[in-house]
Amino acid sequence: MKKNDKEKWIDDVFDSVKGSERAKPSKDLFGKILNEIDVSDASIIPLFQLRMLAAAAIVLLVLNIAILRQNVQNNNSNSEEWLSEKVEESVISNYNIYAE
């Protein structure tokens, strides 16, 4: 598109909007918006239920931490046992000086 063609197209678009009216909302729209704002479906959670929920979350967190610690300790002990077995096997099989 040439510069003149582009400018002509822009002018045509602006000219096509000149005769149109500005959009107007309906007269009762503001009232409808206010009614929607006033109507709230918010449910209130009693404090007792909130405390029970917090206690359950804390119990689950503590259990998860305990299980995680136990797994880490088991993995460390298992890896140490495995390493010591491998060292013993290598010492026995490679350094058997007094073979008969």
Secondary structure as GFF3:
##gff-version 3
##sequence-region A 1 100
A	DSSP	alpha_helix	3	17	.	.	.	ID=ss1
A	DSSP	alpha_helix	29	38	.	.	.	ID=ss2
A	DSSP	alpha_helix	47	94	.	.	.	ID=ss3
###
